[in-house]
Amino acid sequence: MKPYLTTNRRAFIKTTATLTAGLTAIPTMLMAADTPVEEGIHIIGPKEGFSPQIGTLVSMMNWMRDTVLRSVKGLKQEELDYLHDAKSNTIGAMLLHLAATEVFYQGNTFEGLRDFKDKATWSIPMSLGEQGRKTIKGHDLAYYVNILTETREKTLTELRKRDDKWLMTVDPKFFGGQPTNNYCKWFHVVEHESNHNGQIKYIKGRLPGATGGGD
């Protein structure tokens, strides 16, 4: 065998061994990721009391909810009811809409429902539009925060009862008839709050007397 072939063969074996060791370490790294991590609003990862992936989802839900509540902190009733134009939604209506969306996904993922049990309570906050502009008004911030808090507590109670296998369970036809798992459905709740948080900030920056600034 020529010397350079021997050298190349040895290098190949060494490289392969290194890669194999790295691949072998991956399950260990994943297992480490499944252990509870340090608590805190800015720590995304598994949480005590939840299965690993559900805990990670909950940490994202908590972070986004904290962001929304900071956006509306200190707003008065007239500010929550402020209508920027004839096609806008008020900040108060958007907060109730966030609760309605979460209630829908509770029913859908925990009970297999395709619509609200209590349509009289949630259909307008879910749809908003003209009916929302007419009826969702006259409440202080505590009213909306209490509803959001009660709704979230129910969500967390139910998520504690479930595991990662449930989280990965696929609904064959959901978003546009496409397969969608429970993880995607609840991640949509997070993304949905992020979307409306941007709208809330937009309206907040246009309240009478607003000075602008912020992000």
C-alpha positions in Angstrom: 0.0 0.0 0.0 1.4 3.4 -0.9 2.3 5.7 2.0 -0.1 8.5 1.1 -3.0 6.0 0.9 -2.2 4.8 4.4 -2.1 8.4 5.7 -5.4 9.2 4.0 -7.0 6.1 5.4 -5.9 6.9 8.9 -7.2 10.5 8.6 -10.5 9.1 7.3 -10.8 6.7 10.2 -9.9 9.5 12.7 -12.5 11.9 11.2 -15.2 9.2 11.1 -14.5 8.3 14.8 -14.8 12.0 15.7 -18.1 12.4 13.9 -19.4 9.2 15.4 -18.5 10.4 18.9 -20.3 13.7 18.1 -23.4 11.9 16.9 -23.4 9.6 19.9 -23.4 12.7 22.2 -26.6 14.1 20.6 -29.0 11.9 22.5 -27.2 12.9 25.7 -27.6 16.6 24.8 -31.2 16.1 24.0 -31.8 14.4 27.3 -30.1 17.2 29.1 -32.4 19.6 27.3 -35.3 17.6 28.8 -34.4 18.4 32.4 -36.0 21.4 34.1 -34.0 24.6 33.6 -33.6 27.7 35.7 -36.9 29.5 36.2 -37.5 33.1 35.0 -39.5 34.9 32.4 -36.6 35.1 30.0 -35.7 31.4 30.3 -37.2 29.4 27.5 -37.2 25.7 28.1 -38.7 22.9 30.2 -40.6 23.9 33.3 -41.4 22.1 36.6 -44.8 20.4 36.5 -44.9 20.0 32.7 -43.5 17.4 30.3 -40.4 18.8 28.6 -41.8 20.0 25.3 -45.0 21.3 26.9 -42.9 23.2 29.5 -40.9 24.8 26.7 -44.2 25.8 25.0 -45.5 27.2 28.4 -42.3 29.3 28.8 -43.0 30.9 25.4 -46.6 31.5 26.3 -45.6 33.1 29.5 -43.0 35.4 27.8 -45.5 36.6 25.2 -48.3 37.2 27.7 -45.9 39.2 29.9 -45.0 41.3 26.9 -48.7 42.0 26.1 -49.5 43.0 29.7 -46.5 45.4 29.8 -47.9 47.0 26.6 -51.2 47.8 28.2 -50.0 48.6 31.7 -51.6 51.7 33.2 -54.1 52.2 30.4 -57.4 53.9 31.4 -60.9 52.9 30.3 -61.1 55.6 27.7 -57.8 54.6 26.3 -58.9 50.9 26.1 -62.1 52.1 24.3 -60.3 54.4 21.9 -61.2 53.8 18.3 -58.6 55.0 15.9 -60.8 54.8 12.8 -64.0 53.2 11.6 -62.2 49.9 10.7 -60.0 49.6 13.7 -60.4 47.5 16.9 -60.0 49.0 20.3 -57.2 47.8 22.6 -59.8 46.4 25.0 -61.4 44.5 22.2 -58.1 43.0 21.1 -57.4 41.9 24.7 -60.8 40.1 24.9 -60.0 38.6 21.4 -56.8 37.1 22.8 -58.8 35.4 25.5 -61.4 34.2 23.0 -58.8 32.7 20.8 -57.3 30.8 23.8 -60.7 29.5 24.8 -61.2 28.2 21.3 -58.0 26.3 21.3 -58.8 24.9 24.8 -62.0 23.4 23.4 -60.4 22.2 20.2 -57.3 20.5 21.7 -58.6 19.4 25.1 -62.1 18.4 24.1 -62.0 17.9 20.3 -64.5 20.7 19.7 -64.7 22.6 16.4 -66.5 25.6 17.9 -67.2 27.4 21.2 -69.4 25.7 23.8 -70.5 29.2 24.9 -70.9 31.0 21.5 -73.0 33.8 23.1 -70.0 34.8 25.2 -67.2 34.3 22.7 -68.4 34.7 19.2 -68.2 38.5 19.1 -64.8 38.8 20.8 -63.5 36.1 18.4 -64.8 37.8 15.2 -64.5 41.5 16.3 -65.6 43.7 13.4 -68.6 46.0 13.7 -70.2 44.1 16.5 -67.0 44.2 18.4 -66.8 48.0 18.0 -70.4 48.4 19.2 -70.4 46.1 22.2 -66.8 45.7 23.6 -66.4 48.9 25.7 -66.9 50.4 29.1 -64.5 48.1 31.0 -61.4 48.9 32.9 -58.0 47.2 32.5 -58.6 44.8 35.4 -61.6 43.4 33.7 -59.6 42.3 30.7 -56.6 41.1 32.7 -58.8 39.0 35.0 -60.4 37.3 32.0 -56.9 36.7 30.4 -55.6 35.3 33.7 -58.5 33.0 34.4 -58.3 31.7 30.8 -54.6 31.1 31.0 -54.9 29.3 34.4 -57.3 26.8 32.8 -54.9 26.3 30.0 -52.0 25.6 32.3 -54.1 23.2 34.5 -55.0 21.2 31.4 -51.5 21.2 30.0 -50.2 19.8 33.3 -52.3 16.7 32.7 -50.8 16.0 29.3 -47.5 14.8 27.9 -45.3 15.4 24.8 -47.0 12.6 22.9 -50.3 14.4 23.2 -48.5 17.7 22.1 -47.3 16.0 18.9 -50.8 14.5 18.1 -51.8 15.4 14.6 -55.2 16.8 13.5 -55.4 15.5 9.9 -57.2 18.6 8.6 -57.1 21.8 10.4 -55.3 24.9 9.0 -56.6 25.0 5.4 -57.2 21.3 5.5 -53.6 20.6 6.4 -52.3 18.2 9.0 -51.6 20.2 12.2 -50.4 19.0 15.6 -51.3 20.3 19.0 -47.9 21.9 19.3 -48.6 24.1 16.2 -52.0 25.0 17.4 -50.7 26.3 20.8 -47.7 27.9 19.2 -50.2 29.8 17.0 -51.7 31.1 20.3 -48.3 32.6 21.1 -47.8 34.0 17.5 -51.3 35.4 17.6 -50.6 37.4 20.7 -47.4 38.7 19.2 -49.4 39.9 16.1 -52.0 41.7 18.2 -49.3 43.1 20.5 -48.0 45.0 17.5 -51.5 46.3 16.8 -51.9 47.3 20.4 -48.7 49.3 20.3 -49.7 51.0 17.1 -53.1 52.1 18.6 -51.4 53.0 21.9 -49.0 55.3 20.0 -52.0 57.2 18.5 -54.0 57.7 21.6 -54.9 61.4 22.2 -51.9 63.0 23.9 -49.5 60.1 23.0 -46.0 61.4 22.5 -44.7 58.4 20.4 -41.4 56.7 20.9 -40.9 53.2 22.2 -40.4 50.3 19.9 
